[in-house]
């Protein structure tokens, strides 16, 4: 079991503490949080060991789980890496791309592994279809949330849209060609609603919408590719695959058949892949343990976390 410690005991930090304690791949050593009153309350309620400094916690573990506000990610990661500790770091990887690049360089120099907490990669609805998403040419995503003051210290792009940016970059095997976007601040000092269009060198276009001032929650993505349409509902954990294939010689009388202007006929097939229930946060943490043990690249690498942040900042720069 890998000795792990958590930096940050806020809403998400408490979830990580609970899951690390449950995991058979980690030994939870303890946590540190600078807000003394909250930290002591968490320690008293759950019995986790509370360290009195970041340095003391880092010295006591092999893996540092960084679940602090984004502005402190770089400093926490730097301290951990320089002491030879592996890091799991919540998304976004850091506040700036320069910081992210520095973290990648440090991790390489000190031969440690790092994974970024883009948890939607482990959403069972996405996992059920990710291998079917092959050369998508148009992608549309909607990530809408009801207003919550937590997270409004960063633009909605870094708060919500970055999840979809990471998913898109993981399935489009091409470089970003151009980015266009617009954003509006309604309640916060930074944009609360944003729309972005990402064009890739291979011709794929992705249209992303994110809002944190909606009347209802929605997390949906749709992928269009040659002869197939794939829909992923991240919130309801459902997937749908619609395929078009050549019409068989003797189609079923109830078959749905389309014919284009050239007279080519295609039959439509509907499929709802089996979605296997999971705990996505536990899975991402345990996949990182496997990467450390097996000396393999983590599923969401520091490089991928950096690229997602880079595109996010290209979008923000359009505002």
PyMOL commands that set and color helices and strands:
alter all, ss='L'
color gray80, all
select helices_A, chain A and resi 11-22+36-46+54-60+70-82+97-109+119-122+124-127+130-132+156-171+280-294+302-316
alter helices_A, ss='H'
color red, helices_A
select strands_A, chain A and resi 2-7+26-32+63-66+86-90+114-117+138-144+176-184+193-200+205-211+218-225+228-233+238-246+256-259+265-271
alter strands_A, ss='S'
color yellow, strands_A
deselect
rebuild
show_as cartoon
